[in-house]
Amino acid sequence: MAVAPKSLARIAESSGFGMADVAFLAGLDESTVCRLWDNPDWLDRVKGSSLQAIVAVVPGVGEYVLGYSLADRRNRLADRLSAQDVEVDTRAFRRLVQERRVPEQYLSNALDTAACVMDGDIRQAAAHLARFWGREQDYALGFVFGTNDSDALLVDAGPLVAAASTMVDQLSGRSNSFHAIVAQANLMHHISRSTGEPASVEAGEVSRNTALAFRSSVIGQIMATNDADLAAGYSRSVKSSPLLAMVEDWAFPTYTHDAKPTPDFSLPRSLLLRHTADEVIREVEGYNDAYLIYLAKTSIPTIVGRDETFGLRRDDLRASLRARRERVSLPEAATACDAILTELEGTASVRGGSSFDQQW
């Protein structure tokens, strides 16, 4: 459904400004404003410097430019998906923006990505999906696939999941592209979260091109199934595979923007993982028991190995783990919590002694 544009004259009338007033205040030639004044499509004709000058002097123009641009893009994407028999839930979109404060730009980016997947445009889909390696971006993509807690953006995400499954196989043929590697990982994560199906690659068969996809798929499956054996099995795979260990070390710092994603899965030697710490503590408190096992057995030891201060939040982490320990249902999760708490408290004592020795 098209968005009705407003002319500059209509926007300016509430302020009492006429065409000559706007031209004078904005420092523009009156002929320039005249060409724009009564044209409802004036945004398509105005130059950037002229638009900046008008925004600065006419109340409501800046809000209109932002609102119209967002709404126009949102509706064009809804129409594009509708042509593929995929319907956007506009009320859910509104709730996410107004009540849950999810940036509309992220949601529209996710819808744009979904449209590329539905179109079967592998090049554009890979380029879009590569930009969704990040906590906020991935969260928005989850609403499109219906893998977050509520407020799915699509009335039925089934066709998207099916199209994504087809595209995963196509992306595997573009293994020399880092964009394709990240795109495949993002798709496999949300497919696994949607279906609970296992990764298409076995742990013993992973390569540099498939390791990230394997990890992303397993994590998605853990979130979907709450399978303690799967979480424990992934931990064993990481311990036995230097390649999976490297990808696991790389994943959280780049996902939370503590470090920039690198095609060779390398990280700077010295990192203070502040954002990673915030994210892990949030996940300890909110995710299922099997995911807690993954955090306790695999992720947290890896992160502490990279930054022993845990983003200066080791005490907060211990407190969060203790609180979560009291409300787990799976006995394996309780055991994993106990083990990581013992490890964290033990390393804290050793670290404290070392610091004391160095000081004196």
C-alpha positions in Angstrom: 0.0 0.0 0.0 1.5 3.3 -1.2 2.4 6.1 1.3 0.7 9.4 0.5 3.4 12.0 0.1 3.0 15.6 1.3 4.0 18.7 -0.5 6.4 21.2 1.1 3.6 23.8 1.1 1.4 21.5 3.1 4.1 20.8 5.7 5.0 24.5 6.0 1.4 25.8 6.4 1.2 24.8 10.0 4.1 27.2 10.8 2.5 30.0 8.8 5.5 30.2 6.4 5.0 31.0 2.8 7.2 30.1 -0.1 9.1 33.4 0.1 9.6 33.0 3.9 11.1 29.5 3.5 13.4 30.7 0.7 14.6 33.6 2.8 15.1 31.7 6.0 16.9 28.8 4.3 19.1 31.1 2.2 17.8 29.6 -1.0 16.8 31.1 -4.3 13.1 31.6 -4.4 13.0 29.8 -7.8 14.5 26.7 -6.1 11.8 26.6 -3.5 9.1 27.4 -6.1 10.0 24.2 -8.0 9.5 22.2 -4.9 6.6 24.0 -3.2 3.5 22.3 -4.5 5.0 19.1 -5.8 4.1 16.1 -3.6 7.2 14.3 -4.9 9.5 17.1 -3.9 11.8 14.8 -1.9 12.8 13.1 -5.2 13.8 16.5 -6.6 15.5 18.3 -3.8 19.3 18.3 -3.5 21.0 17.3 -0.3 22.3 20.8 0.6 18.9 22.4 -0.1 17.1 19.8 2.0 19.4 20.4 4.9 18.7 24.1 4.7 14.9 23.5 4.6 15.0 21.0 7.5 16.8 23.6 9.6 14.2 26.3 9.3 10.8 24.6 8.7 9.3 22.7 11.6 8.1 19.2 10.7 10.2 18.7 7.6 12.8 16.6 9.3 10.2 14.4 10.9 8.4 14.1 7.6 11.5 13.1 5.7 12.4 10.4 8.2 8.8 9.1 8.6 8.1 9.1 4.9 11.3 7.4 4.0 10.8 4.7 6.6 7.1 4.1 5.7 7.8 4.1 2.0 10.5 1.5 2.3 8.4 -0.6 4.7 5.5 -0.7 2.4 7.5 -1.4 -0.7 9.1 -4.4 1.0 5.7 -5.6 2.2 4.5 -5.5 -1.4 7.6 -7.2 -2.7 7.1 -10.1 -0.2 3.4 -10.2 -0.9 4.2 -10.9 -4.5 5.9 -14.1 -3.3 2.8 -15.0 -1.2 4.5 -14.0 2.0 2.6 -11.5 4.2 4.1 -9.0 6.6 2.2 -8.6 9.9 2.0 -4.8 10.1 0.6 -4.8 13.6 3.5 -6.8 14.9 5.9 -4.5 13.0 4.2 -1.5 14.8 4.4 -3.2 18.2 8.1 -4.0 17.8 8.9 -0.4 16.9 6.6 1.5 19.3 6.6 -0.8 22.4 9.8 -2.8 22.2 11.8 0.0 20.7 13.4 -2.2 18.0 14.9 0.3 15.4 12.7 0.3 12.3 15.7 0.4 10.1 16.9 -3.0 11.4 13.4 -4.6 10.9 13.3 -3.2 7.3 16.8 -4.5 6.6 15.7 -7.9 7.8 12.6 -7.8 5.5 14.8 -6.7 2.6 17.0 -9.7 3.3 14.0 -12.0 3.4 12.8 -10.7 0.1 16.2 -11.4 -1.5 16.1 -15.0 -0.1 12.5 -15.4 -1.5 13.6 -14.0 -4.8 16.4 -16.6 -4.9 18.9 -13.8 -5.5 22.0 -15.5 -4.0 24.4 -12.6 -4.5 22.2 -10.0 -2.9 21.0 -12.3 -0.2 24.7 -13.1 0.8 25.6 -9.4 0.7 22.6 -8.6 3.0 23.1 -11.6 5.4 26.8 -10.8 5.9 25.6 -7.6 7.6 23.6 -9.5 10.1 26.5 -10.8 12.1 25.8 -8.8 15.2 23.6 -8.9 18.2 21.0 -6.2 17.3 20.9 -7.2 13.6 20.5 -10.9 14.4 17.7 -10.0 16.8 15.8 -8.3 14.0 16.4 -11.2 11.7 14.9 -13.5 14.3 11.6 -11.7 14.0 11.4 -12.3 10.3 12.1 -16.0 10.8 9.8 -16.2 13.8 12.6 -17.5 16.0 12.3 -14.9 18.8 10.0 -15.1 21.7 7.0 -13.4 20.1 5.8 -10.9 17.5 6.8 -12.7 14.3 7.0 -10.2 11.4 5.7 -12.7 8.9 2.2 -14.2 9.1 3.8 -17.5 8.0 7.6 -17.9 7.9 7.4 -21.4 6.4 8.0 -20.3 2.8 11.0 -18.2 4.0 12.5 -21.2 5.9 12.0 -23.4 2.8 13.7 -20.8 0.5 16.5 -20.3 3.0 17.2 -24.1 3.1 17.5 -24.1 -0.7 19.9 -21.1 -0.6 22.1 -22.8 2.1 23.1 -25.4 -0.5 23.7 -22.7 -3.1 25.9 -20.7 -0.8 28.1 -23.8 -0.1 29.4 -23.4 -3.7 30.7 -19.9 -2.9 33.1 -21.0 -0.2 35.8 -18.5 -1.2 33.6 -15.6 -0.3 33.6 -14.5 3.4 30.2 -12.9 2.8 28.9 -16.3 1.7 30.4 -18.0 4.7 28.7 -15.6 7.2 25.5 -15.6 5.2 25.3 -19.4 5.3 26.0 -19.4 9.0 23.2 -16.9 9.6 20.7 -18.8 7.5 21.6 -22.2 9.1 21.2 -20.7 12.6 17.7 -19.5 12.0 16.7 -22.6 10.1 17.8 -24.7 13.0 16.0 -22.5 15.5 12.9 -22.7 13.4 12.9 -26.5 12.8 15.2 -28.0 15.5 16.9 -29.9 12.7 20.6 -30.7 13.1 23.5 -29.2 11.1 24.1 -30.5 7.6 27.8 -30.9 8.4 29.2 -33.3 11.0 31.7 -32.1 13.6 34.4 -34.3 12.2 34.0 -32.9 8.7 34.2 -29.2 9.4 36.6 -27.1 7.3 37.5 -23.4 7.6 34.6 -22.7 5.2 32.0 -24.6 7.2 33.1 -24.3 10.8 31.1 -21.1 11.4 28.0 -22.6 9.8 28.3 -25.7 11.9 28.6 -23.7 15.1 25.6 -21.4 14.2 23.4 -24.4 13.3 24.2 -26.3 16.5 23.6 -23.2 18.7 20.2 -22.7 16.9 19.3 -26.3 17.5 20.2 -26.0 21.2 18.0 -23.0 21.5 15.1 -24.8 19.8 15.3 -28.3 21.5 16.8 -27.6 24.9 18.9 -30.8 24.4 21.5 -31.2 27.1 23.3 -34.0 25.2 23.7 -31.7 22.1 25.2 -28.9 24.2 27.6 -31.4 25.9 28.5 -32.9 22.5 29.3 -29.5 21.0 31.6 -28.8 24.0 33.5 -32.0 23.3 33.8 -31.1 19.6 35.3 -27.7 20.4 37.8 -29.3 22.8 38.9 -31.8 20.2 38.9 -29.4 17.1 41.4 -26.5 17.0 39.3 -25.1 14.1 36.1 -25.1 16.0 37.9 -23.7 19.1 39.2 -20.8 17.0 35.7 -20.0 15.6 34.2 -20.2 19.1 36.9 -17.8 20.4 36.1 -15.4 17.5 32.3 -15.7 17.6 31.2 -13.7 20.7 33.7 -10.8 20.5 32.7 -10.1 16.8 29.0 -10.7 17.4 28.9 -8.2 20.2 31.2 -5.7 18.4 34.1 -6.0 20.8 36.2 -6.8 17.8 35.7 -6.5 14.0 34.9 -9.6 12.1 37.9 -11.0 10.2 37.9 -13.5 7.3 40.7 -15.5 8.9 38.8 -15.7 12.3 41.7 -13.9 14.1 41.4 -11.6 17.1 43.6 -8.9 18.5 45.9 -10.2 21.2 44.5 -7.9 23.9 40.8 -7.4 24.2 38.5 -6.1 27.0 35.3 -7.9 26.3 32.8 -5.5 27.8 30.0 -6.0 25.3 30.6 -9.8 25.3 30.3 -9.9 29.1 27.0 -7.9 28.9 25.6 -10.3 26.3 26.7 -13.5 28.1 25.2 -12.4 31.4 21.9 -11.6 29.6 21.9 -15.0 28.0 22.7 -16.8 31.3 19.6 -15.2 32.8 17.2 -15.7 29.9 18.0 -18.7 27.7 17.1 -22.4 28.2 19.0 -24.9 30.3 20.7 -26.6 27.4 22.0 -23.2 26.2 23.2 -22.6 29.8 25.2 -25.8 29.5 26.8 -24.5 26.3 27.7 -21.2 28.1 29.1 -22.9 31.2 31.1 -25.7 29.4 32.2 -23.9 26.2 31.6 -20.2 25.8 32.5 -18.8 29.3 35.8 -20.8 29.6 36.7 -19.6 26.1 35.9 -16.0 26.8 37.7 -16.0 30.2 40.7 -17.5 28.4 40.7 -14.5 26.1 39.9 -11.9 28.8 40.4 -13.1 32.4 38.6 -10.1 33.7 35.5 -11.0 31.7 35.0 -7.4 30.7 35.6 -6.3 34.3 32.4 -8.2 35.2 33.5 -11.5 36.7 31.7 -10.8 40.0 28.5 -10.1 38.1 28.9 -13.3 36.1 29.3 -15.4 39.2 26.2 -13.7 40.8 24.2 -14.4 37.7 25.3 -18.0 37.5 24.4 -18.6 41.1 21.0 -17.1 40.7 20.3 -19.1 37.6 21.6 -22.3 39.3 18.7 -22.1 41.7 16.1 -22.3 39.0 17.4 -24.8 36.4 15.4 -27.9 35.5 18.0 -30.1 33.8 20.4 -31.7 36.3 23.1 -31.4 33.7 22.7 -27.7 33.8 23.1 -27.6 37.5 26.2 -29.7 37.3 27.6 -27.4 34.6 26.9 -24.3 36.7 28.6 -25.8 39.7 31.7 -26.6 37.6 32.1 -23.2 36.0 31.5 -21.4 39.3 34.2 -23.5 40.9 36.5 -22.8 38.0 35.8 -19.0 38.2 36.3 -18.8 41.9 39.5 -20.9 41.7 41.0 -18.8 38.9 40.0 -15.6 40.8 42.0 -16.8 43.9 45.0 -17.8 41.8 44.9 -14.5 39.9 44.6 -12.5 43.2 47.6 -14.3 44.6 49.7 -13.6 41.6 48.7 -10.0 41.7 49.7 -9.8 45.3 53.1 -11.4 44.7 53.8 -9.0 41.8 52.9 -6.0 44.0 55.2 -7.0 46.8 
